[in-house]
Amino acid sequence: MRLPQLRRFLLGLIGPHADAGLAPQLSLQDWQQIDAMAAQHRLQPHLHGRIGRGELQICIPQTIRESWQASHRRCAIAALAKRKTLLQTKAVLNAHDVSLVALKGAWCAWHAYPAAAERPMRDIDVLVAEERAVDAFQVLLDAGYRQEEASARPLEETARYEKHLPPLISPSGDRIELHVRLWESEATMGWWMPASAHEEIFARAAMVTGSDPVRYPAMDDMLAHFIIHAAYSNRLNGGPLALVDLDYLMAKAEVDWPAFWERATKGGWDRGAAMMLRLVDRWCRPGLAKACECPELEDQAILEDAPDLLLQDLAHRKTIGLAAELSAKGGVGAVARSAIRRLGGKGRGRFGPDTSGQSPEPLPRWLLRRTGESAAALLDRDVRTVAGATGRLGAWLDREKPGQ
């Protein structure tokens, strides 16, 4: 079966639209491809949970079921370890008067999904106050955490311009990202992004339950973060977990929808919000669009392209992004100038343990290498298809900035 069909079949498994009639027609090779996509996009544990709860009643080969069960078991163990690391990180920082707010992955795992194992986290993402970010980084280094790899800028510059500081590895081996803001700026992404609201969101954060000492963003802030991250930062390349996250958030949150849409419209991200909520309506929670008073999309093709974007091959994600940028900006020269603006600067180098002062790969060489890699990958028809859909989504999301 063709890849686009398999993607839509897999997407159907996360909600009420599983195609029970198609399942028996799939070959073992089809199922293995579905399983590979589910593994790459961290869906296996949740699919196993859905089977266990009787939410997914279709014919699935035993080997595939066993693969999902094994992934669930591994993620359950990893979730316990990450929970311990988060609490230890909080204790270390609190001892030095630094507060943190845990972000969406941690909240989803321990307060939204039926089991923490069903929401795998690649990193533990926490938000700290911008003025304390560098201090927090050094505190963790002193406590035995290590910088994963050298960074392109000194910490002070990174804290001023980037979303998060260089990733750290905890003594137990978990990856931690100290976020200074919740989403990227227009300057770092190269396309329009909503204005940052990290200070207000940090101030409004609170504990969810008395048994959990960690603070999380308020529900309406969490909803805004989920949407902006999936639609504007990632342009849907973060995968279907974005839809599942929103689905479980909807089950927990009591949203003042008129106030939400006023906020989204004022911030200029109402298009992305409408797209994300309609995708959740279509694949996870029928009736959501009506309940949340979601505006109609003038371009329904955006929703039709979504499965290919959500389940794109992550090995080609950078190539797809570069190809979409080449098309949108008019060729290599324009992309190179954009990259120079984003990556250039006096502070550029390599900064980190045992690497201070080393020079990075020169920007022209990096651009030449990446363009060559992308040109080779673009021989793949699916890469071209997804790159085209990414470009269309980017053009649709781009709009005049609020107030102009």
N, C-alpha and C positions, 0 to 999 in steps of 0.2 A: 504494500500500500504506500502511496506517496506520503512524503514527510508532512506537508500541510494537513493532510487528513489525520495523521497520527497525532499531530500537535493538538488538533481540535478534539480528538478523542480523549487524550490525556487531560486536557483542560476540563472536559466534561466530568472527569472523575473527582474533581474537588468540590462539586456541588450536586444539585438535583438533576443534572442533565446527562448523566452517564448513559451511553448508548448501549443498552443491553442487547439489542438486536445485532449490532455490529461486532460485539466482542467475540462471538464464536467464529466469525469469519476471519479473524486475525491469525496470521501464521505465527509460529514460534519466533521467527526472525522479527516480525512486527512487534511482538511483545518485548523482545529483547531491546529493540530500539526505544520503545516506550519506557522500559525500565531504565535505560541509560539516560534518557532525558529527565526522568523523575529523580534519578540520583544526582545529576548535575545541578538540578534546580531545587534540591533538598526537599522533595515532595514525598519521598518514600515513607518516612515515619508517619506523616499525617495520613497517607493512604492506608497504611496498616491500621491506624487508629480508627479510621472510618469503617474498615471491614469489621473490626472488633465490635463496634457500636451498632452494626447492622445498617449503616448508612450507605454502604456500597455493596449492592447485591447483584453482581454480574459474574459471568464466567471468566475467572482469571487463572492462568496456569499455576500449578502448585509451586514451580520453581520461582515464579515471580512473587507469589505470596511470601515464600520463604526469604527472598531477597529483601522485601519490605519489612518483614518481621526482624531480620537481622539488623537492618539499619535502625529500626526503632530501638532495639536493645542497645546498640552502640550510642545512640543519641541520648538515651536515658542516663547512661553512665557519664557521658560528656556534660549533660545538663547539671548533674550534681557537682561535678568538678568546677564548672563555670560559676555556679551559684556560690560556692565556697570562695572562689577567687574574687568575685565581686564584693562579697562581704569583707574579705581581707583587705582589698584595695580601699574600700570605704574606711575601714578602721585605720589604716596607715595614713590616709589623707586627713581624716578627722583629727588625728593626733597632732597634726600640724595646722589646725584651723582652716583646712581646705574642705569645702563641701562639694559633693557631686550629686548629679541627677542621672539615674540610669535611663537609657533611651529605649526605643521601641522593641528591640529584640528581647531584652530582659523582661519588659512588661508583658509582651505577648507570651513568652514561655511560662512565666510564673503566675500570671493573673488573667490570661485570656483563653489560651488553648486548653482543651480537656486534659492534656498532660504536657509537661515541659519537654518531653522527648519529641513531641510532634512539631516543635518549633526550633529547629537547629539554628545555632548562631555561629557564624564564622569568627566574629570578634565580640568582645564585650565593649560596647560603646557607652561612654559616660560623658556628660556635659559638665564643665567646670567654668567658673567665672573667668572671663578673658584676662583680667588683671592678675589672676592667680595661676594661670595655666602653666607658665614656665616654672614657677615654684613647685607646682604639683608634679611636673615631669621630673624635676631634680629630686624631689622627695622620694618618688618611686625608684629612681635609679639608686639612690642611697639605700633603699630597702631591699635591693637585690633584683629588681626588674632590670631588663636590658633593652636597649634600643635594637629593633629588629634589623635595620639596615641604615646606612648613611642617608641623610636627607639633603635636598638641594639647597636649602637655606638654613641660616642659623635659627634657633628656636624662637627668638624674639620676632624675627620677620615672619616666620611661619604662623605664629600666633596672631599677627596682625592681618594676614591675608588669606590663610587657608582655613578649611573647615575643621581640620584636626591636626594635632601634632604628630610627629613620626610614631608609628605603632611601637608599642612596648610588648615584651614577652615577660610574663610573670614568672616567679620562681617555679611554679608548677607547670609552666609551658603554655598557658593560655595567652591569647593575643588581646591586648587592651588598646583602645583608641581613646585618647583624651580629646574630646571635641571642645572647640572654642565657640563654635556656632553650629546650628542644626543643618544648614544647607549651604551650598557654595554660593559665591558671589558671581555676578555677571563677568567680572574681570577674569576669574579663574576658569569659568566654564566656556567662555567664548560665545555665549548666547544669553538672551534675557533670562534673569532669575528674579524671583520675588525678593523684596527687601528683607534683610535679616530681622528676626524678632527674638534673638536668643536671650537677650537680657530680660525681657518681659516674661518669656517662657520659663527661664530659670527661676525667676522670683515667684511665679505662681505654682511651681512644682510642690508636691506634697506626698506624704506616705499614702498608700492605698489601703493598707490594713495595719492594725496594731501589731501583728506578728511579723511584719516585714519592715525593718528599719530604714529601708532605702526609699528615697524620694523619686517620683516619676512625674513627667509633665501632666498637667491637667488634661482631662479628656478632650476638650475642644482643641487644645494645643497639640495633643497627640494626633488627632484627626488631620489637622493642618499639616503636621510634619509628615505623616504617612503619605498624603496626597502629593505634596511638593517634592518629596524624595523620589517617589515612583514616577511621577509624570514629568517633572521639570529637571531634576538632577539626572535621572536614569533614562528618561524617555522610554520607559517600560522594559529596559533590558535587565532590570533587577529580578524579573521572574514572577511566576504566579503566586508566590508567597505574599506578594503585595496585596493581592485580592483576598487571600485567606485572612491576612492580618486585619484588613478593613472589615471583613465579614464578622470576625470575632469582636472587633471593636464595636461594631453596630449592636452586637448582642449585649454589650456592657454599658454603652453610653446612652445618656439621655441628652440628645442634641437639640438646642434651640435653632431650628433650621433657618428661620428668617435672619437671625443674628449671624449664623454661619455664612449664609450667602452674601450678606452685607460685607462681612469681613473678607471673603474671597474676592468679591467684586472690587472692593476698595484696594486690596493688595494686588489685583491683576492676575490672580491664579484661578479664577472661576471656570475658565475653559478646562483646565486640567482637572479641577474638582468634578465637573460634570462628566468628563470622560471616565474618571476612575469609579465614580459611584454608579454610572451606567454599566461599566464592566462588571462590577460586583453584582449588580442587579441581574445581568445576563447569565453569569457563570456560577454565582454562589447564593444569592438571596433575592429571588424574584419578588417584585413589589417594592423594593427599596427606592427605586427612582421616583415612584409616585409618593411614597411616604415622606421622602426628604425634599419634595417639591423641586426635583432636579430639572433644570432647563433642557430642552431638546438640543441635540447636536445638529448643526446645519450640515455637517459632513459625516454621514453614516459610514463612509469608507474607513474612517479612523477606527471604528469599532471592529470592522471586518478584518483590518490589518493586525489587530492586537494579538491574536494567538501566535502569529509568526514572530512578533517582537518579544512577547513574554517568554516564549520557549526557544529563542534563538540559541545557537551553539555558542556557549560562553568562550570557547577557544578562539572564536572569530569576533568577539565583541569589539575589540579595539579597531580591527580592520573595518568592521561595519560602521563604527562611529567616524573613522577617518574618511571612508568613502562617502558617507552622507555629508560630511563637512566639505569635502572637495566639490561635491555637486552644488551645495548651497552657496559656497563662497567663490566659486568660479575658478577652480584649479589649484595647482600646487603652490603657485606664488602667493595667492591670497591666504592659503592655509599656513604657509611658512611665516608670513608676516603676523598672522594671528598667534601662532605658537611662540614667536619671538616676544610678542607683547606679554603673553601669559607666563612664559618660562624665563624670560630674560630678567636682568636686574643685577645690581652691584653685589648682592649677597649670594649670588649663585655659586655653588661649589659642592663639596661633599663634606657633610658635618655629622659626626658621630664617633663612637669609640674606635680608636685606632685608624681613623680615616680622615681626620681633620686636615684640610688643606689639599687633599687630592682633587684633581680636576675631573669633572664628569665627562661623559661622552660629548664631544662638541655638538652643538645644536644642528649645524648643517649635516653632519654625518648621521646624527640620530634621525633627522627628517628623511634623508636619503634611504637609510636602512628601513625605516618604517614604511615608506612609500613603496619600496621594492617588495617587502613582505605583503603589503596590502594588494599590490598589483597581482601577485601570484595567487593570493586567496580569492581575488575577484573573478578568477576563472571558474569558480564554483557558482552555479546558478542560484543556489539558495542564498549564498552570501549577497549576491547582487539583489535578489528579491527583498531580503531583509534590510539591506542598505537603502533601497528605494523607499520602503515603508518608513524607515527611520527618518529619512529626509522629508517625507510628506508630513509625518507627525510633527517634526521640528518646525516646518513652515506653518503648520496649523496652530501650534502653540505660540509662535512668535506673534507679537501684537504690539500696538503702541503702549508705552508705559503709562500706568495710571496717572491721570492728571494732565496728560499731554494731548 
